[in-house]
Amino acid sequence: MSLHNVINCSLTQQLSALGLVVNVLVLWNTYYMNTALNHLRLQGTPLKAEDIARLSPLAYSHINMLGRYHFNLPSELLDGGMRPLRDLNDFPETWGENPCM
C-alpha cells in the first residue's frame, strides 16, 4: 500500500467520524429543541410558526468539540430522563444574536 493510499484512507476515516459527530449533534439538538418547544406550549407561551421555522439544530456552542468526553451521568439520565430545561429569564438580552453559536 502506498503512502498516498494510506493518507486517503486516513482522511476518509476522519471524515466519516466527523459526519457521525455532526449527525449526533443534530439529533441531540433536535430532540432537545422539540422538548423545549413542547414545554413552552404547555406553559402557554405564544410561539410563532415563522420563528420555529428559523430554528436550526446546527448550533454548537454548548457542545464540547475538544474530543474529551466524560459520561458520568446522574441516575435520572441513565434511567432515560432528560436534563432540565433552563428558564428563559436566565438568559441575557444578547443571547441568540449569533445563531451559529
Helices and strands as residue ranges (DSSP letters): H 3-42, H 49-53, H 75-78, G 88-90
